[in-house]
Amino acid sequence: MKNTPLSEKHMGLGARMAEFAGYNMPISYTNIKDEHHAVRAAVGVFDVSHMGEFIVRGKEALDLIQKVSSNDASKLSPGDAQYSCLPNHEGGIVDDLLVYRLFEDQCAEGEQAFMLVVNASNIEKDWNWIAEHNDFDAKMINISDKTGLLAVQGPKAIEAMQSLTEVDLAALKYYTFTKGTFAGIENVLISATGYTGSGGLELYVAGEHTEALWDAVMEAGKDLDIQPVGLGARDTLRLEMGYCLYGNDITDTTSPIEAGLGWITKTKKDHFNSIEIFRKQRAEGIKRKLVAFTVDDRRVPRHGYPIEDAEGNQIGEVTSGTSSPSLEIPIGMGYVPKDYTAVGTKLFVVAGKKKLEATVTKAPFYKA
C-alpha cells in the first residue's frame, strides 16, 4: 500500500485511515457529517495526492489528446481546464479526467503541452491506454509520484487562501488555472476546480513541498475554521451534486451518453474512440440512462442494490447511494430503462427483504 506525502500527517491528526486505490488514505478525521458541513458552510481541505498526473507535450500533443478524449481540447487556451473522458472502443469509458492546457513558456517552439489528471485507481490503465494510441509526435511523462495535490473547497476557500499568494484568486474563473508562488512555494499550479460543488481551489505542487503547503493552508484558514476532510465526505459531497464516480456510476461498459455526460462527448469532432457508437446513440436514442433519485425511507440505498418497477421486475441497480448530510434524506443514482427516467417516476430499491420506495429527481440534489 502506497502513502501520500501526507499520510503521517493524517495519522498524527487522528484520521481514520483505510486503503483506497492502493493508497493509505484518510476516510475521516472527526465524522463524515461534520466534515461535509464544514465544506458546504466554510472551508475544508482534502489530500488528493493519490490522483494521477500525466504531461503530454510535443508538436502533435493536441492530436493525441483529441484522439483519446471525448471533449474538444482544441477549444482550450493556455490556462484553461476541461472535464473529459477516455472512451474505449466499445462505447464504454476507460476513465474520466481533467485536461489542462499548459502555458506556452513551458513548451519548445511549435509545441503544445497538456496535463491530464486521472483517477488514482486507473493510473496504470490510463497510461497504457494513452500510450497505445500515441502514434504522434507527442512525449508522455508520468509525474504522478512526484506531485502533491490539495483541494481547498468551500464558499470561504478563496478568502481563506488569499493571504498565501499575490495571485488574485477571486479573479480565477471556474475551470481556469494559473501558476504562481503560493505559501512561499514557487510554481504551484492554482486551479479553480473541485469535486464538491461548493467552489474553491485545487493546488498542484512538487511532492517534496506538499507537507509545507498543507501546514500553510491549515494555518491560513484557521480564523475561518478550516477543517481537514477525508474521502468519506468527498463522496457525500460529490453525490449531492450528481457527479459521477468512476467504478460506480461510469465504467468500461457505460456510455457517457447514458451517464448524462453528452455535454463532454463532442461527436462533431473528426474522430475519437467510439465516436460512431456515440453518434448512433445520439441519432437513435439510448435504451437506459443514469438517474438520480431520493428514497422515501430512512434506509440508505447501497451500491449494487437492485432497482425494481411497481410489478417487482428488476430494471436496474444502484450505482451510488448515501444519506445526504445537507438534505437529511437518502439519495442515490442508478441506470434504468428510458421509460423510467422521467422526474417523479416511482422506483423500488431492494434492500434485503425490504423494498424502499424511491422517486426519480433532477440532479444536483443539493443547490447552494
C-alpha positions in Angstrom: 0.0 0.0 0.0 1.4 3.4 -1.0 1.5 6.5 1.1 1.0 10.1 0.0 3.4 12.7 1.3 0.8 13.5 4.0 0.0 10.0 5.3 1.9 10.5 8.6 0.3 14.0 9.0 -3.2 12.4 8.7 -2.4 9.7 11.3 -1.0 12.4 13.6 -4.3 14.2 13.3 -6.1 11.0 14.4 -7.6 10.3 11.0 -9.4 7.0 10.4 -7.2 5.5 7.6 -8.0 2.9 5.0 -6.8 1.6 1.7 -8.2 3.4 -1.3 -7.0 2.8 -4.9 -3.8 1.3 -3.4 -3.1 4.2 -1.1 -3.3 4.7 2.6 -5.9 7.5 2.7 -7.9 9.4 5.4 -11.5 8.4 5.4 -12.5 10.9 8.2 -10.9 12.9 11.0 -14.0 13.6 13.2 -17.0 12.3 11.3 -18.2 12.4 7.7 -21.3 14.6 8.5 -19.3 17.3 10.3 -16.6 17.4 7.6 -19.3 17.6 4.9 -20.9 20.6 6.6 -17.6 22.3 7.0 -17.1 22.3 3.2 -20.7 23.4 2.5 -20.6 26.2 5.0 -17.0 27.4 5.2 -13.8 25.7 4.0 -12.2 22.2 4.1 -9.0 20.8 2.8 -8.6 17.3 1.2 -5.4 15.5 0.4 -5.9 14.1 -3.0 -2.3 13.5 -3.8 -3.2 9.9 -4.9 -4.6 11.2 -8.2 -2.5 10.7 -11.3 -0.9 13.4 -13.4 0.5 12.9 -16.9 2.2 15.6 -19.0 1.7 15.3 -22.8 3.8 17.6 -24.9 5.1 18.0 -28.4 4.1 19.3 -31.9 1.2 16.8 -32.1 0.3 16.7 -28.4 -3.2 18.1 -29.2 -3.7 15.4 -31.9 -3.1 12.7 -29.3 -5.5 14.3 -26.8 -8.2 14.7 -29.4 -7.9 11.0 -30.4 -8.2 9.6 -26.9 -10.6 12.1 -25.3 -14.3 12.8 -25.9 -14.3 16.5 -25.3 -12.8 19.1 -27.7 -9.4 20.1 -26.4 -8.8 22.3 -29.4 -11.1 24.8 -27.6 -8.7 25.2 -24.7 -6.4 28.2 -24.4 -3.4 28.2 -22.1 -4.7 28.5 -18.6 -8.0 26.6 -19.4 -9.0 23.2 -17.9 -11.7 20.8 -19.2 -13.6 17.9 -17.9 -13.5 14.9 -20.3 -13.4 11.1 -20.6 -11.4 8.5 -22.3 -13.7 6.3 -24.3 -12.8 2.7 -25.2 -13.5 1.0 -28.5 -16.9 -0.5 -27.4 -18.7 2.7 -26.3 -17.6 2.5 -22.6 -15.3 4.7 -20.5 -11.7 3.9 -19.7 -11.7 6.8 -17.2 -12.9 10.4 -16.6 -10.3 13.1 -16.3 -9.3 16.7 -16.4 -7.3 18.2 -19.3 -5.2 21.2 -18.6 -3.7 23.3 -21.5 -0.4 24.4 -20.1 1.2 27.8 -20.8 3.4 28.4 -23.8 6.5 29.2 -21.8 6.6 25.5 -20.7 6.9 24.4 -24.4 9.5 24.5 -27.0 8.8 26.5 -30.2 6.0 24.9 -32.2 5.0 22.6 -29.4 2.0 22.4 -27.0 1.7 20.9 -23.6 -1.1 19.4 -21.6 -1.6 17.9 -18.1 -4.0 15.1 -17.7 -5.4 14.4 -14.2 -6.8 10.9 -13.9 -8.2 8.7 -11.1 -5.8 7.0 -8.7 -7.2 3.6 -9.3 -6.7 3.9 -13.1 -3.2 5.5 -13.3 -1.5 2.4 -14.9 -4.5 1.5 -17.0 -4.9 5.1 -18.4 -1.2 5.5 -19.0 -1.1 2.3 -21.0 -4.3 3.2 -22.9 -3.0 6.6 -24.0 0.5 5.2 -24.8 -1.1 2.6 -27.1 -2.7 5.3 -29.1 0.4 7.6 -29.2 1.4 7.3 -32.8 2.0 11.1 -32.9 5.0 13.4 -32.2 4.0 13.6 -28.5 6.0 12.8 -25.5 4.3 11.4 -22.4 5.7 12.0 -18.8 4.1 10.4 -15.8 4.6 12.8 -12.8 2.0 11.2 -10.5 4.5 10.0 -7.9 6.3 13.4 -7.9 3.1 15.6 -7.5 1.1 16.6 -4.4 -2.5 17.8 -4.7 -4.6 19.6 -2.1 -8.2 20.5 -2.7 -9.3 23.5 -0.7 -13.0 23.6 -1.0 -16.0 25.7 0.3 -17.5 29.1 0.0 -14.8 30.7 2.1 -11.9 29.0 0.4 -10.8 32.0 -1.6 -10.9 34.3 1.4 -9.0 31.8 3.5 -6.2 31.3 0.9 -5.7 34.8 -0.4 -3.1 35.7 2.2 -0.8 33.0 0.8 -0.3 34.4 -2.7 -0.2 37.6 -4.8 -2.4 35.9 -7.4 -5.9 37.3 -7.4 -7.7 34.1 -6.5 -11.2 35.7 -6.9 -10.4 36.6 -10.5 -9.8 33.0 -11.5 -12.8 31.8 -13.4 -14.3 28.4 -13.0 -12.2 25.8 -14.8 -9.2 28.1 -15.3 -5.8 28.0 -13.7 -2.6 29.8 -13.3 0.9 29.2 -11.9 2.5 31.2 -9.2 4.1 31.4 -5.8 1.8 30.1 -3.1 2.8 29.9 0.6 6.3 30.8 -0.5 6.5 27.8 -2.8 7.2 28.6 -6.4 5.5 27.0 -9.4 2.3 26.0 -7.7 -0.5 25.3 -10.2 -3.6 27.0 -8.8 -6.8 25.7 -10.3 -10.4 26.9 -9.9 -11.7 23.4 -10.0 -13.0 20.8 -7.5 -15.3 17.9 -6.9 -17.6 19.3 -4.2 -19.9 21.8 -5.8 -19.1 24.4 -3.2 -16.3 26.2 -5.0 -12.7 26.6 -4.1 -9.2 25.7 -5.4 -7.1 22.7 -6.3 -3.3 23.2 -5.7 -0.7 21.1 -7.5 2.7 21.1 -6.0 6.0 19.3 -6.3 5.8 16.3 -3.9 8.5 17.4 -1.6 6.6 20.7 -0.8 3.3 19.0 -0.1 3.6 19.0 3.7 4.7 22.6 3.8 1.8 23.6 1.7 -0.6 21.6 3.9 0.7 23.4 7.0 0.4 26.8 5.4 -3.1 26.1 4.2 -4.3 25.0 7.6 -2.7 28.0 9.3 -4.1 30.5 6.8 -7.6 29.1 7.2 -7.6 28.9 11.0 -9.6 32.1 11.5 -12.3 30.7 9.2 -12.4 27.3 11.0 -10.8 25.3 8.1 -11.1 21.6 8.7 -9.3 18.6 7.2 -11.7 16.5 5.3 -11.5 12.8 4.3 -12.6 10.7 1.4 -15.9 9.9 3.2 -17.2 13.4 2.9 -15.7 13.8 -0.5 -18.1 11.1 -1.6 -21.2 12.5 0.0 -20.3 16.0 -1.4 -19.9 14.7 -5.0 -23.0 12.6 -4.8 -25.2 15.5 -3.7 -24.0 17.2 -6.9 -24.8 14.2 -9.0 -21.1 13.9 -10.1 -20.2 10.5 -11.4 -17.6 8.3 -9.7 -15.6 6.0 -11.8 -16.1 2.4 -10.9 -19.6 3.1 -9.7 -21.6 5.4 -12.0 -19.3 5.2 -15.0 -17.3 2.1 -16.1 -15.8 0.3 -19.1 -19.4 -0.7 -20.0 -21.3 2.5 -19.6 -21.6 5.1 -22.3 -21.1 8.8 -21.5 -24.3 9.5 -23.3 -26.1 7.1 -20.9 -24.4 8.7 -18.0 -25.6 12.2 -18.8 -22.2 13.2 -20.0 -23.3 14.1 -23.5 -22.0 17.6 -22.9 -18.4 16.3 -22.8 -19.0 14.0 -25.8 -18.3 16.1 -28.9 -19.4 13.9 -31.8 -18.8 16.8 -34.3 -15.1 16.3 -33.9 -13.4 14.5 -36.8 -12.6 11.4 -34.8 -12.1 9.8 -31.4 -12.5 6.4 -30.0 -16.1 5.1 -30.2 -17.3 8.3 -31.9 -19.5 6.3 -34.4 -21.2 4.5 -31.4 -21.9 7.8 -29.7 -23.2 9.3 -33.0 -25.6 6.4 -33.3 -26.8 6.7 -29.7 -27.5 10.4 -30.4 -29.4 9.6 -33.6 -31.4 6.6 -32.4 -31.6 7.3 -28.7 -30.4 5.3 -25.7 -32.1 2.3 -24.0 -31.1 3.2 -20.5 -30.0 6.3 -18.6 -28.3 7.2 -15.2 -31.0 8.8 -13.0 -30.9 10.5 -9.6 -33.5 9.5 -7.0 -34.5 10.2 -3.4 -35.6 7.5 -1.1 -38.8 7.8 0.9 -37.3 5.9 3.9 -34.5 6.2 6.4 -32.5 3.3 5.0 -29.7 4.1 2.6 -29.6 2.7 -1.0 -26.2 0.9 -1.4 -24.1 0.2 -4.5 -25.4 -2.9 -6.2 -28.9 -2.9 -4.7 -31.5 -4.0 -7.3 -34.0 -1.4 -8.6 -37.4 -2.8 -9.4 -40.6 -1.4 -11.0 -44.0 -1.5 -9.3 -44.6 -5.1 -10.6 -41.4 -6.4 -9.0 -39.4 -6.7 -12.2 -35.7 -5.8 -11.8 -35.0 -2.9 -14.1 -31.6 -1.7 -12.9 -29.3 -1.4 -9.9 -28.0 1.3 -7.6 -24.6 2.7 -8.7 -24.1 5.2 -5.8 -26.1 5.9 -2.6 -25.7 7.7 0.7 -27.6 9.6 3.3 -27.3 13.3 2.2 -25.9 15.4 5.1 -27.3 18.6 3.6 -30.8 17.3 2.8 -31.0 14.7 5.6 -32.6 12.1 3.3 -31.2 9.1 1.5 -30.2 9.7 -2.1 -28.8 7.6 -4.9 -28.2 7.1 -8.6 -28.6 4.1 -10.9 -29.2 3.1 -14.5 -32.8 2.3 -15.5 -34.6 1.9 -18.9 -35.6 5.1 -20.7 -39.3 4.7 -19.8 -38.4 5.1 -16.1 -36.3 8.2 -16.3 -38.9 11.0 -16.1 -38.8 13.2 -12.9 -41.4 11.9 -10.5 -41.3 8.3 -11.6 -41.6 5.8 -8.8 -38.9 3.1 -8.3 -38.3 0.5 -5.7 -34.8 -0.2 -4.3 -34.5 -3.7 -2.9 -32.6 -3.7 0.5 -32.7 -7.3 1.7 -36.2 -8.2 2.4 -37.4 -4.6 2.3 -38.3 -2.5 -0.7 -37.6 1.2 -0.4 -39.8 3.5 -2.4 -37.8 6.0 -4.4 -38.6 8.9 -6.7 -36.6 10.0 -9.7 -35.5 13.6 -9.3 -33.3 16.0 -11.2 -29.6 16.3 -10.2 -28.0 18.0 -8.5 -29.7 17.1 -5.2 -28.0 20.0 -3.4 -28.3 23.6 -4.6 -26.3 26.3 -2.8 
